[in-house]
Amino acid sequence: MDLKEIQNLIKFVSNSGVAEVKLETGDVKITIRTTLEGNTPEITYVQQAAPIQQAMAAPVAAAAPVAAAPATPAVSAEDNSKFVTIKSPMIGTFYRKPSPDKAPFVEVGSTIGKGDVLCVVEAMKLFNEIEAEVSGKIVKILVDDMSPVEFDQPLFLVDPS
């Protein structure tokens, strides 16, 4: 999109009486907001091109040699079917410890009982204890401490046997 097209778009938005227009084409994003008083547009022009694509491509290229052994992930995926997945019941921040100076609630290999506290999810300044749904042994912790979590995001894998 060249400067002439942007200027024409600004004139069109100013004359139309629309308060805001957002336009995304390829790697160009434009937001035009008009004010009610003088009807002069405020323009935000952002162009996101190669730097983001290169930054995203570099970790993938670096990770490719590490993931060269396809047998291990395939076995892990098959083994996960016998485990129970404990998921987050809410959006928030995942904490493995009750406070920064305390030990984590559980570690990989910990034996848990139904109702045991596994972690805390903070949502809107409330700390919600997440309890075990089953008894068993923690096989894998799927989220890093102090990471944001989504609703229904897997947190732990538990071997119920």
N, C-alpha and C positions, 0 to 999 in steps of 0.2 A: 504494500500500500504506500503510495507516494504522498508528498505534501499537498498536492493539489486535491487529491481525493479526500484527504483529512479535512482540508479547509471547506470543501463542498459539504461534507458531512456535518461540520460545525454549523454552517449557515442553515442547513436543512433542519437540524435539531433546534436551533434558535428560533426559526420561523414557525416550527410545528407546535410549540407550546408544551412539548414533552419535558418533564423534569430531569430525566436521566436516560441515557442510552449506553448500553454496553455492546461492544462488537469484538468478536474474537475470530481472527482468520489466521490459520497456521500458527506462526510463532509471534504474532502481533496481537496485543490486547489493548483496546481503547475504551475508556469510560469518559463520557461527556455529561456533565451536570450543568443545568442552567439554573440561575438564581431568579427569584421572582421579581426583584427590584428592577435592575437594569437589564435583565435578560441577557447578561454577558456569560458566556459559557466558561466553565472551569474544566480544564482538560487534564486527564491523567493518561499518559502515554507510556506503555511498558512494552519493551520488546525482549522476548526471551528466545534466544537462538541457541547456537552451538555450545556455549559453556555448560549449560545444564545437561544437554544430551551427552557431552563428553564426560562430565562428572559422573553421570549415571552409567555410562558405558565402561568406564575405567574399573569400578569395583566388580562388575560382572566379568570382565576380562581377567582380573586378578583372581577372582574366585573360581574360575573355570579349572585351573590346574588342581586346586584343592578338591574339587568335586569330581575328579577324574575316575574315582572308584565307584561305579554305579551299583555294585552288589550290596554295599553297606546300607545306602538309603532304602533300597528295595526291601531288604530284610527288616529294617526298622519299621517301614510302613506296614509290613505284614504282621510284625510282632505287636504293633500298637492296637490291632483289632482285639486282642485279648485283654487289654487294659481298659479301665474305666477312666474317662476324661472328666475332670472337675473343671467346670467353666465359671466365668465371672457372671454373677447375677445382675451386674450393673456397670455403667461407665464410671471410670474413676482412675485413681492412681494406686498401683499395686505395691504393697509393702510386705516383705517377708518377715519383718521383726515388729514386735509391739512398740518399740521405741528405738532410737538410734543406738543407744548404749546396751541394748539387750541382745540375746542370742536369737537367731531365726526360730520361728515356730516349728518348722520341719526342714529336714535336709533330704537329699536323695538317699534312699535306704532306710529312712525312718519308718517305723511301724505305727500306723494310726488306727484309731477306732472311730466308729460312726459318731459324729458330733464333735470330734476334736477340732480345734481351731487350726487352720492351715496357713492363713494369711489375713491381711487387712486390706480392704479397698476403701480409699478415701473418696467420698463424693460430697461436694458442697460442704466441706469442713466437718463432715461426719465420718467417723472411722467405723466401718462395718466389718465385723469379723466374719470370715468365710469359713464355714464348717465342713468337715468331711461328710460326704453323702454315703460312703461305704467304709468298711474296715479293710485294711490291707497294708501294702508297703508302697511308699513313694518311689516311683521308678524314674520320673523325670520332672523337673520344674521347667515349665515352658516360657516363663516370663522373667525378665530381669527385675531386680529390686528397684523400686521408685520409677517404674515405667508406666505410661498410660495404658489402660486396658479398655476394651470395648465390651458391650453387652454380649454375652454368650461366647466370649473369647476363651479358648482352652488355657487353663492355668497349670494344671498338674495332670500327670498320668499316674494312676494307682493300679497296682496289681492286687486284685481282690482275693487271690488264692492264699 
